[in-house]
Amino acid sequence: QVQLVESGGGLVQPGGSLRLSCAASKSIFSSYLMGWYRQAPGKQRELVAGFTNFGNANYADSVRGRFTISRDNAKNTVDLQMNSLNPEDTAVYYCTAKPRWSGPSPAYWGQGTQVTVSS
């Protein structure tokens, strides 16, 4: 069993930045692909950013150029740096882990952390 714990959410003004962090309960990066999803009120959950089997990262069109996903293998953490935030980025953000070379759905989810962008 893998546990994922997010931190770093909060309230930020439009144009501001936040950094989310996710700590995995054990070393899983060699077997799992890490990612971040979000769910806004009344909307479906969507993939924001995630690592691929080829080592690069994919981003949703709405966040490309503003968000950056990164990982620290030694610390078993994956971060999401979010810049130039706007109200449309308001959502609960979830850290996820998906087995390599598997289907699109993550196997593990964190509990979520709220990000609110408002003046």
Buried (B, 14 or more C-beta within 10 A) or exposed (E): EBEBBBBBBEEBEEEBEBBBBBBBEEEBBEEBBBBBBBBBEEEEBEBBBBBEEEEEBEBBEEBEEBBBBBBEEEEBBBBBBBBEBEEEBBBBBBBBBBEEEEEEEBBBBBEBBEBBBEE
